[in-house]
Amino acid sequence: MNARKAAQLASRYLDPAARPEDRGAQVFEGDLPPHGEGAALILITRPGPTDPMDWSCWAVPEFK
């Protein structure tokens, strides 16, 4: 049986319009849970939620 478990590993909402430190390239570092051969971290980019934030962002990252 291959049980799947969902858990939020990290969360960060960027607001470059209001926070100058959120402008430009961003770096993310984090520890991943133990994994076996063939594991993958999938990052999907989507447009921002509003016109002032119409830039690409990670949405619903998946680790499997």
mmCIF file of the N, C-alpha and C atoms, coordinates in Angstrom:
data_MODEL
# 
_entry.id   MODEL 
# 
loop_
_atom_site.group_PDB 
_atom_site.id 
_atom_site.type_symbol 
_atom_site.label_atom_id 
_atom_site.label_alt_id 
_atom_site.label_comp_id 
_atom_site.label_asym_id 
_atom_site.label_entity_id 
_atom_site.label_seq_id 
_atom_site.pdbx_PDB_ins_code 
_atom_site.Cartn_x 
_atom_site.Cartn_y 
_atom_site.Cartn_z 
_atom_site.occupancy 
_atom_site.B_iso_or_equiv 
_atom_site.pdbx_formal_charge 
_atom_site.auth_seq_id 
_atom_site.auth_comp_id 
_atom_site.auth_asym_id 
_atom_site.auth_atom_id 
_atom_site.pdbx_PDB_model_num 
ATOM 1   N N  . MET A 1 1  ? 0.844  -1.186 0.000   1.00 0.00 ? 1  MET A N  1 
ATOM 2   C CA . MET A 1 1  ? 0.000  0.000  0.000   1.00 0.00 ? 1  MET A CA 1 
ATOM 3   C C  . MET A 1 1  ? 0.881  1.239  0.000   1.00 0.00 ? 1  MET A C  1 
ATOM 4   N N  . ASN A 1 2  ? 0.586  2.185  -0.854  1.00 0.00 ? 2  ASN A N  1 
ATOM 5   C CA . ASN A 1 2  ? 1.361  3.425  -0.973  1.00 0.00 ? 2  ASN A CA 1 
ATOM 6   C C  . ASN A 1 2  ? 0.536  4.561  -0.379  1.00 0.00 ? 2  ASN A C  1 
ATOM 7   N N  . ALA A 1 3  ? 0.704  4.812  0.905   1.00 0.00 ? 3  ALA A N  1 
ATOM 8   C CA . ALA A 1 3  ? -0.059 5.879  1.573   1.00 0.00 ? 3  ALA A CA 1 
ATOM 9   C C  . ALA A 1 3  ? 0.527  7.239  1.227   1.00 0.00 ? 3  ALA A C  1 
ATOM 10  N N  . ARG A 1 4  ? -0.331 8.176  0.916   1.00 0.00 ? 4  ARG A N  1 
ATOM 11  C CA . ARG A 1 4  ? 0.109  9.547  0.610   1.00 0.00 ? 4  ARG A CA 1 
ATOM 12  C C  . ARG A 1 4  ? -0.237 10.428 1.793   1.00 0.00 ? 4  ARG A C  1 
ATOM 13  N N  . LYS A 1 5  ? 0.651  11.337 2.103   1.00 0.00 ? 5  LYS A N  1 
ATOM 14  C CA . LYS A 1 5  ? 0.443  12.239 3.225   1.00 0.00 ? 5  LYS A CA 1 
ATOM 15  C C  . LYS A 1 5  ? 0.718  13.658 2.751   1.00 0.00 ? 5  LYS A C  1 
ATOM 16  N N  . ALA A 1 6  ? -0.184 14.571 3.046   1.00 0.00 ? 6  ALA A N  1 
ATOM 17  C CA . ALA A 1 6  ? -0.003 15.974 2.664   1.00 0.00 ? 6  ALA A CA 1 
ATOM 18  C C  . ALA A 1 6  ? 0.419  16.773 3.890   1.00 0.00 ? 6  ALA A C  1 
ATOM 19  N N  . ALA A 1 7  ? 1.396  17.659 3.706   1.00 0.00 ? 7  ALA A N  1 
ATOM 20  C CA . ALA A 1 7  ? 1.855  18.523 4.795   1.00 0.00 ? 7  ALA A CA 1 
ATOM 21  C C  . ALA A 1 7  ? 2.426  19.801 4.196   1.00 0.00 ? 7  ALA A C  1 
ATOM 22  N N  . GLN A 1 8  ? 2.110  20.929 4.793   1.00 0.00 ? 8  GLN A N  1 
ATOM 23  C CA . GLN A 1 8  ? 2.682  22.194 4.336   1.00 0.00 ? 8  GLN A CA 1 
ATOM 24  C C  . GLN A 1 8  ? 4.097  22.302 4.892   1.00 0.00 ? 8  GLN A C  1 
ATOM 25  N N  . LEU A 1 9  ? 5.070  22.416 3.997   1.00 0.00 ? 9  LEU A N  1 
ATOM 26  C CA . LEU A 1 9  ? 6.464  22.490 4.402   1.00 0.00 ? 9  LEU A CA 1 
ATOM 27  C C  . LEU A 1 9  ? 6.904  23.919 4.651   1.00 0.00 ? 9  LEU A C  1 
ATOM 28  N N  . ALA A 1 10 ? 6.347  24.859 3.901   1.00 0.00 ? 10 ALA A N  1 
ATOM 29  C CA . ALA A 1 10 ? 6.722  26.265 4.047   1.00 0.00 ? 10 ALA A CA 1 
ATOM 30  C C  . ALA A 1 10 ? 5.681  27.125 3.351   1.00 0.00 ? 10 ALA A C  1 
ATOM 31  N N  . SER A 1 11 ? 5.628  28.392 3.744   1.00 0.00 ? 11 SER A N  1 
ATOM 32  C CA . SER A 1 11 ? 4.728  29.334 3.103   1.00 0.00 ? 11 SER A CA 1 
ATOM 33  C C  . SER A 1 11 ? 5.354  30.717 3.147   1.00 0.00 ? 11 SER A C  1 
ATOM 34  N N  . ARG A 1 12 ? 5.318  31.420 2.019   1.00 0.00 ? 12 ARG A N  1 
ATOM 35  C CA . ARG A 1 12 ? 5.845  32.785 1.969   1.00 0.00 ? 12 ARG A CA 1 
ATOM 36  C C  . ARG A 1 12 ? 5.113  33.505 0.860   1.00 0.00 ? 12 ARG A C  1 
ATOM 37  N N  . TYR A 1 13 ? 4.423  34.588 1.195   1.00 0.00 ? 13 TYR A N  1 
ATOM 38  C CA . TYR A 1 13 ? 3.694  35.381 0.216   1.00 0.00 ? 13 TYR A CA 1 
ATOM 39  C C  . TYR A 1 13 ? 4.508  36.638 -0.057  1.00 0.00 ? 13 TYR A C  1 
ATOM 40  N N  . LEU A 1 14 ? 4.910  36.831 -1.302  1.00 0.00 ? 14 LEU A N  1 
ATOM 41  C CA . LEU A 1 14 ? 5.691  38.018 -1.677  1.00 0.00 ? 14 LEU A CA 1 
ATOM 42  C C  . LEU A 1 14 ? 4.758  39.161 -2.047  1.00 0.00 ? 14 LEU A C  1 
ATOM 43  N N  . ASP A 1 15 ? 5.116  40.363 -1.643  1.00 0.00 ? 15 ASP A N  1 
ATOM 44  C CA . ASP A 1 15 ? 4.332  41.561 -1.949  1.00 0.00 ? 15 ASP A CA 1 
ATOM 45  C C  . ASP A 1 15 ? 5.288  42.656 -2.417  1.00 0.00 ? 15 ASP A C  1 
ATOM 46  N N  . PRO A 1 16 ? 5.801  42.539 -3.657  1.00 0.00 ? 16 PRO A N  1 
ATOM 47  C CA . PRO A 1 16 ? 6.797  43.493 -4.136  1.00 0.00 ? 16 PRO A CA 1 
ATOM 48  C C  . PRO A 1 16 ? 6.275  44.927 -4.275  1.00 0.00 ? 16 PRO A C  1 
ATOM 49  N N  . ALA A 1 17 ? 4.964  45.101 -4.427  1.00 0.00 ? 17 ALA A N  1 
ATOM 50  C CA . ALA A 1 17 ? 4.417  46.459 -4.539  1.00 0.00 ? 17 ALA A CA 1 
ATOM 51  C C  . ALA A 1 17 ? 4.571  47.217 -3.220  1.00 0.00 ? 17 ALA A C  1 
ATOM 52  N N  . ALA A 1 18 ? 4.428  46.536 -2.102  1.00 0.00 ? 18 ALA A N  1 
ATOM 53  C CA . ALA A 1 18 ? 4.485  47.187 -0.795  1.00 0.00 ? 18 ALA A CA 1 
ATOM 54  C C  . ALA A 1 18 ? 5.794  46.964 -0.050  1.00 0.00 ? 18 ALA A C  1 
ATOM 55  N N  . ARG A 1 19 ? 6.543  45.915 -0.401  1.00 0.00 ? 19 ARG A N  1 
ATOM 56  C CA . ARG A 1 19 ? 7.770  45.574 0.326   1.00 0.00 ? 19 ARG A CA 1 
ATOM 57  C C  . ARG A 1 19 ? 8.958  45.543 -0.621  1.00 0.00 ? 19 ARG A C  1 
ATOM 58  N N  . PRO A 1 20 ? 9.805  46.571 -0.599  1.00 0.00 ? 20 PRO A N  1 
ATOM 59  C CA . PRO A 1 20 ? 10.961 46.600 -1.499  1.00 0.00 ? 20 PRO A CA 1 
ATOM 60  C C  . PRO A 1 20 ? 11.852 45.357 -1.394  1.00 0.00 ? 20 PRO A C  1 
ATOM 61  N N  . GLU A 1 21 ? 11.962 44.762 -0.197  1.00 0.00 ? 21 GLU A N  1 
ATOM 62  C CA . GLU A 1 21 ? 12.808 43.571 -0.041  1.00 0.00 ? 21 GLU A CA 1 
ATOM 63  C C  . GLU A 1 21 ? 12.251 42.357 -0.780  1.00 0.00 ? 21 GLU A C  1 
ATOM 64  N N  . ASP A 1 22 ? 10.992 42.419 -1.213  1.00 0.00 ? 22 ASP A N  1 
ATOM 65  C CA . ASP A 1 22 ? 10.401 41.327 -1.978  1.00 0.00 ? 22 ASP A CA 1 
ATOM 66  C C  . ASP A 1 22 ? 10.628 41.471 -3.481  1.00 0.00 ? 22 ASP A C  1 
ATOM 67  N N  . ARG A 1 23 ? 11.279 42.542 -3.901  1.00 0.00 ? 23 ARG A N  1 
ATOM 68  C CA . ARG A 1 23 ? 11.529 42.765 -5.330  1.00 0.00 ? 23 ARG A CA 1 
ATOM 69  C C  . ARG A 1 23 ? 12.792 42.039 -5.751  1.00 0.00 ? 23 ARG A C  1 
ATOM 70  N N  . GLY A 1 24 ? 12.833 41.651 -7.000  1.00 0.00 ? 24 GLY A N  1 
ATOM 71  C CA . GLY A 1 24 ? 14.018 40.973 -7.526  1.00 0.00 ? 24 GLY A CA 1 
ATOM 72  C C  . GLY A 1 24 ? 13.962 39.476 -7.276  1.00 0.00 ? 24 GLY A C  1 
ATOM 73  N N  . ALA A 1 25 ? 15.081 38.816 -7.579  1.00 0.00 ? 25 ALA A N  1 
ATOM 74  C CA . ALA A 1 25 ? 15.160 37.364 -7.417  1.00 0.00 ? 25 ALA A CA 1 
ATOM 75  C C  . ALA A 1 25 ? 15.068 36.990 -5.945  1.00 0.00 ? 25 ALA A C  1 
ATOM 76  N N  . GLN A 1 26 ? 14.371 35.906 -5.673  1.00 0.00 ? 26 GLN A N  1 
ATOM 77  C CA . GLN A 1 26 ? 14.207 35.404 -4.306  1.00 0.00 ? 26 GLN A CA 1 
ATOM 78  C C  . GLN A 1 26 ? 14.849 34.018 -4.205  1.00 0.00 ? 26 GLN A C  1 
ATOM 79  N N  . VAL A 1 27 ? 15.395 33.726 -3.037  1.00 0.00 ? 27 VAL A N  1 
ATOM 80  C CA . VAL A 1 27 ? 16.017 32.428 -2.792  1.00 0.00 ? 27 VAL A CA 1 
ATOM 81  C C  . VAL A 1 27 ? 15.194 31.687 -1.746  1.00 0.00 ? 27 VAL A C  1 
ATOM 82  N N  . PHE A 1 28 ? 14.958 30.420 -1.990  1.00 0.00 ? 28 PHE A N  1 
ATOM 83  C CA . PHE A 1 28 ? 14.251 29.581 -1.026  1.00 0.00 ? 28 PHE A CA 1 
ATOM 84  C C  . PHE A 1 28 ? 15.133 28.399 -0.680  1.00 0.00 ? 28 PHE A C  1 
ATOM 85  N N  . GLU A 1 29 ? 15.291 28.138 0.599   1.00 0.00 ? 29 GLU A N  1 
ATOM 86  C CA . GLU A 1 29 ? 16.010 26.955 1.062   1.00 0.00 ? 29 GLU A CA 1 
ATOM 87  C C  . GLU A 1 29 ? 15.150 26.262 2.106   1.00 0.00 ? 29 GLU A C  1 
ATOM 88  N N  . GLY A 1 30 ? 15.134 24.966 2.080   1.00 0.00 ? 30 GLY A N  1 
ATOM 89  C CA . GLY A 1 30 ? 14.362 24.222 3.066   1.00 0.00 ? 30 GLY A CA 1 
ATOM 90  C C  . GLY A 1 30 ? 14.730 22.756 3.027   1.00 0.00 ? 30 GLY A C  1 
ATOM 91  N N  . ASP A 1 31 ? 14.505 22.095 4.125   1.00 0.00 ? 31 ASP A N  1 
ATOM 92  C CA . ASP A 1 31 ? 14.773 20.662 4.208   1.00 0.00 ? 31 ASP A CA 1 
ATOM 93  C C  . ASP A 1 31 ? 13.561 19.888 3.721   1.00 0.00 ? 31 ASP A C  1 
ATOM 94  N N  . LEU A 1 32 ? 13.814 18.864 2.941   1.00 0.00 ? 32 LEU A N  1 
ATOM 95  C CA . LEU A 1 32 ? 12.744 17.998 2.462   1.00 0.00 ? 32 LEU A CA 1 
ATOM 96  C C  . LEU A 1 32 ? 12.674 16.769 3.359   1.00 0.00 ? 32 LEU A C  1 
ATOM 97  N N  . PRO A 1 33 ? 11.516 16.179 3.458   1.00 0.00 ? 33 PRO A N  1 
ATOM 98  C CA . PRO A 1 33 ? 11.391 14.969 4.268   1.00 0.00 ? 33 PRO A CA 1 
ATOM 99  C C  . PRO A 1 33 ? 12.219 13.834 3.660   1.00 0.00 ? 33 PRO A C  1 
ATOM 100 N N  . PRO A 1 34 ? 12.487 12.798 4.437   1.00 0.00 ? 34 PRO A N  1 
ATOM 101 C CA . PRO A 1 34 ? 13.214 11.648 3.876   1.00 0.00 ? 34 PRO A CA 1 
ATOM 102 C C  . PRO A 1 34 ? 12.507 11.134 2.621   1.00 0.00 ? 34 PRO A C  1 
ATOM 103 N N  . HIS A 1 35 ? 13.300 10.700 1.640   1.00 0.00 ? 35 HIS A N  1 
ATOM 104 C CA . HIS A 1 35 ? 12.712 10.267 0.381   1.00 0.00 ? 35 HIS A CA 1 
ATOM 105 C C  . HIS A 1 35 ? 13.558 9.162  -0.243  1.00 0.00 ? 35 HIS A C  1 
ATOM 106 N N  . GLY A 1 36 ? 12.972 8.436  -1.124  1.00 0.00 ? 36 GLY A N  1 
ATOM 107 C CA . GLY A 1 36 ? 13.652 7.344  -1.812  1.00 0.00 ? 36 GLY A CA 1 
ATOM 108 C C  . GLY A 1 36 ? 14.050 7.750  -3.225  1.00 0.00 ? 36 GLY A C  1 
ATOM 109 N N  . GLU A 1 37 ? 14.635 6.811  -3.912  1.00 0.00 ? 37 GLU A N  1 
ATOM 110 C CA . GLU A 1 37 ? 15.049 7.034  -5.295  1.00 0.00 ? 37 GLU A CA 1 
ATOM 111 C C  . GLU A 1 37 ? 13.841 7.368  -6.156  1.00 0.00 ? 37 GLU A C  1 
ATOM 112 N N  . GLY A 1 38 ? 13.990 8.329  -7.036  1.00 0.00 ? 38 GLY A N  1 
ATOM 113 C CA . GLY A 1 38 ? 12.894 8.719  -7.925  1.00 0.00 ? 38 GLY A CA 1 
ATOM 114 C C  . GLY A 1 38 ? 12.021 9.823  -7.358  1.00 0.00 ? 38 GLY A C  1 
ATOM 115 N N  . ALA A 1 39 ? 12.351 10.327 -6.167  1.00 0.00 ? 39 ALA A N  1 
ATOM 116 C CA . ALA A 1 39 ? 11.569 11.424 -5.594  1.00 0.00 ? 39 ALA A CA 1 
ATOM 117 C C  . ALA A 1 39 ? 11.735 12.678 -6.452  1.00 0.00 ? 39 ALA A C  1 
ATOM 118 N N  . ALA A 1 40 ? 10.745 13.552 -6.423  1.00 0.00 ? 40 ALA A N  1 
ATOM 119 C CA . ALA A 1 40 ? 10.799 14.768 -7.232  1.00 0.00 ? 40 ALA A CA 1 
ATOM 120 C C  . ALA A 1 40 ? 10.121 15.925 -6.502  1.00 0.00 ? 40 ALA A C  1 
ATOM 121 N N  . LEU A 1 41 ? 10.668 17.114 -6.677  1.00 0.00 ? 41 LEU A N  1 
ATOM 122 C CA . LEU A 1 41 ? 10.051 18.348 -6.203  1.00 0.00 ? 41 LEU A CA 1 
ATOM 123 C C  . LEU A 1 41 ? 9.553  19.065 -7.446  1.00 0.00 ? 41 LEU A C  1 
ATOM 124 N N  . ILE A 1 42 ? 8.244  19.275 -7.533  1.00 0.00 ? 42 ILE A N  1 
ATOM 125 C CA . ILE A 1 42 ? 7.635  19.875 -8.717  1.00 0.00 ? 42 ILE A CA 1 
ATOM 126 C C  . ILE A 1 42 ? 7.161  21.281 -8.358  1.00 0.00 ? 42 ILE A C  1 
ATOM 127 N N  . LEU A 1 43 ? 7.676  22.287 -9.058  1.00 0.00 ? 43 LEU A N  1 
ATOM 128 C CA . LEU A 1 43 ? 7.296  23.682 -8.850  1.00 0.00 ? 43 LEU A CA 1 
ATOM 129 C C  . LEU A 1 43 ? 6.606  24.182 -10.106 1.00 0.00 ? 43 LEU A C  1 
ATOM 130 N N  . ILE A 1 44 ? 5.395  24.662 -9.964  1.00 0.00 ? 44 ILE A N  1 
ATOM 131 C CA . ILE A 1 44 ? 4.606  25.175 -11.083 1.00 0.00 ? 44 ILE A CA 1 
ATOM 132 C C  . ILE A 1 44 ? 4.532  26.693 -10.931 1.00 0.00 ? 44 ILE A C  1 
ATOM 133 N N  . THR A 1 45 ? 4.718  27.423 -12.006 1.00 0.00 ? 45 THR A N  1 
ATOM 134 C CA . THR A 1 45 ? 4.593  28.878 -11.938 1.00 0.00 ? 45 THR A CA 1 
ATOM 135 C C  . THR A 1 45 ? 3.256  29.305 -12.515 1.00 0.00 ? 45 THR A C  1 
ATOM 136 N N  . ARG A 1 46 ? 2.686  30.311 -11.888 1.00 0.00 ? 46 ARG A N  1 
ATOM 137 C CA . ARG A 1 46 ? 1.414  30.898 -12.330 1.00 0.00 ? 46 ARG A CA 1 
ATOM 138 C C  . ARG A 1 46 ? 1.526  32.402 -12.195 1.00 0.00 ? 46 ARG A C  1 
ATOM 139 N N  . PRO A 1 47 ? 0.693  33.165 -12.897 1.00 0.00 ? 47 PRO A N  1 
ATOM 140 C CA . PRO A 1 47 ? 0.724  34.613 -12.754 1.00 0.00 ? 47 PRO A CA 1 
ATOM 141 C C  . PRO A 1 47 ? 0.248  35.026 -11.364 1.00 0.00 ? 47 PRO A C  1 
ATOM 142 N N  . GLY A 1 48 ? 0.678  36.198 -10.927 1.00 0.00 ? 48 GLY A N  1 
ATOM 143 C CA . GLY A 1 48 ? 0.261  36.722 -9.629  1.00 0.00 ? 48 GLY A CA 1 
ATOM 144 C C  . GLY A 1 48 ? -1.238 36.965 -9.568  1.00 0.00 ? 48 GLY A C  1 
ATOM 145 N N  . PRO A 1 49 ? -1.784 37.134 -8.350  1.00 0.00 ? 49 PRO A N  1 
ATOM 146 C CA . PRO A 1 49 ? -3.225 37.238 -8.184  1.00 0.00 ? 49 PRO A CA 1 
ATOM 147 C C  . PRO A 1 49 ? -3.843 38.577 -8.580  1.00 0.00 ? 49 PRO A C  1 
ATOM 148 N N  . THR A 1 50 ? -3.057 39.643 -8.687  1.00 0.00 ? 50 THR A N  1 
ATOM 149 C CA . THR A 1 50 ? -3.603 40.961 -9.016  1.00 0.00 ? 50 THR A CA 1 
ATOM 150 C C  . THR A 1 50 ? -2.723 41.642 -10.053 1.00 0.00 ? 50 THR A C  1 
ATOM 151 N N  . ASP A 1 51 ? -3.223 42.707 -10.685 1.00 0.00 ? 51 ASP A N  1 
ATOM 152 C CA . ASP A 1 51 ? -2.429 43.429 -11.677 1.00 0.00 ? 51 ASP A CA 1 
ATOM 153 C C  . ASP A 1 51 ? -1.096 43.942 -11.124 1.00 0.00 ? 51 ASP A C  1 
ATOM 154 N N  . PRO A 1 52 ? -1.068 44.573 -9.924  1.00 0.00 ? 52 PRO A N  1 
ATOM 155 C CA . PRO A 1 52 ? 0.238  45.017 -9.407  1.00 0.00 ? 52 PRO A CA 1 
ATOM 156 C C  . PRO A 1 52 ? 1.178  43.850 -9.129  1.00 0.00 ? 52 PRO A C  1 
ATOM 157 N N  . MET A 1 53 ? 0.627  42.653 -8.989  1.00 0.00 ? 53 MET A N  1 
ATOM 158 C CA . MET A 1 53 ? 1.456  41.484 -8.718  1.00 0.00 ? 53 MET A CA 1 
ATOM 159 C C  . MET A 1 53 ? 1.420  40.522 -9.904  1.00 0.00 ? 53 MET A C  1 
ATOM 160 N N  . ASP A 1 54 ? 1.363  41.044 -11.097 1.00 0.00 ? 54 ASP A N  1 
ATOM 161 C CA . ASP A 1 54 ? 1.289  40.201 -12.287 1.00 0.00 ? 54 ASP A CA 1 
ATOM 162 C C  . ASP A 1 54 ? 2.688  39.727 -12.675 1.00 0.00 ? 54 ASP A C  1 
ATOM 163 N N  . TRP A 1 55 ? 3.205  38.870 -11.864 1.00 0.00 ? 55 TRP A N  1 
ATOM 164 C CA . TRP A 1 55 ? 4.508  38.261 -12.093 1.00 0.00 ? 55 TRP A CA 1 
ATOM 165 C C  . TRP A 1 55 ? 4.366  36.792 -11.745 1.00 0.00 ? 55 TRP A C  1 
ATOM 166 N N  . SER A 1 56 ? 5.267  36.000 -12.190 1.00 0.00 ? 56 SER A N  1 
ATOM 167 C CA . SER A 1 56 ? 5.163  34.565 -11.946 1.00 0.00 ? 56 SER A CA 1 
ATOM 168 C C  . SER A 1 56 ? 5.455  34.222 -10.501 1.00 0.00 ? 56 SER A C  1 
ATOM 169 N N  . CYS A 1 57 ? 4.785  33.207 -10.006 1.00 0.00 ? 57 CYS A N  1 
ATOM 170 C CA . CYS A 1 57 ? 4.996  32.742 -8.634  1.00 0.00 ? 57 CYS A CA 1 
ATOM 171 C C  . CYS A 1 57 ? 4.846  31.228 -8.598  1.00 0.00 ? 57 CYS A C  1 
ATOM 172 N N  . TRP A 1 58 ? 5.390  30.612 -7.564  1.00 0.00 ? 58 TRP A N  1 
ATOM 173 C CA . TRP A 1 58 ? 5.202  29.183 -7.385  1.00 0.00 ? 58 TRP A CA 1 
ATOM 174 C C  . TRP A 1 58 ? 3.805  28.957 -6.874  1.00 0.00 ? 58 TRP A C  1 
ATOM 175 N N  . ALA A 1 59 ? 3.160  27.962 -7.359  1.00 0.00 ? 59 ALA A N  1 
ATOM 176 C CA . ALA A 1 59 ? 1.806  27.646 -6.906  1.00 0.00 ? 59 ALA A CA 1 
ATOM 177 C C  . ALA A 1 59 ? 1.692  26.143 -6.722  1.00 0.00 ? 59 ALA A C  1 
ATOM 178 N N  . VAL A 1 60 ? 1.217  25.741 -5.605  1.00 0.00 ? 60 VAL A N  1 
ATOM 179 C CA . VAL A 1 60 ? 0.960  24.348 -5.276  1.00 0.00 ? 60 VAL A CA 1 
ATOM 180 C C  . VAL A 1 60 ? 2.179  23.457 -5.568  1.00 0.00 ? 60 VAL A C  1 
ATOM 181 N N  . PRO A 1 61 ? 3.328  23.754 -4.924  1.00 0.00 ? 61 PRO A N  1 
ATOM 182 C CA . PRO A 1 61 ? 4.473  22.869 -5.134  1.00 0.00 ? 61 PRO A CA 1 
ATOM 183 C C  . PRO A 1 61 ? 4.148  21.463 -4.615  1.00 0.00 ? 61 PRO A C  1 
ATOM 184 N N  . GLU A 1 62 ? 4.724  20.462 -5.239  1.00 0.00 ? 62 GLU A N  1 
ATOM 185 C CA . GLU A 1 62 ? 4.439  19.079 -4.871  1.00 0.00 ? 62 GLU A CA 1 
ATOM 186 C C  . GLU A 1 62 ? 5.746  18.308 -4.733  1.00 0.00 ? 62 GLU A C  1 
ATOM 187 N N  . PHE A 1 63 ? 5.863  17.546 -3.672  1.00 0.00 ? 63 PHE A N  1 
ATOM 188 C CA . PHE A 1 63 ? 7.028  16.680 -3.440  1.00 0.00 ? 63 PHE A CA 1 
ATOM 189 C C  . PHE A 1 63 ? 6.530  15.255 -3.438  1.00 0.00 ? 63 PHE A C  1 
ATOM 190 N N  . LYS A 1 64 ? 7.070  14.458 -4.350  1.00 0.00 ? 64 LYS A N  1 
ATOM 191 C CA . LYS A 1 64 ? 6.655  13.042 -4.372  1.00 0.00 ? 64 LYS A CA 1 
ATOM 192 C C  . LYS A 1 64 ? 7.818  12.171 -4.725  1.00 0.00 ? 64 LYS A C  1 
# 
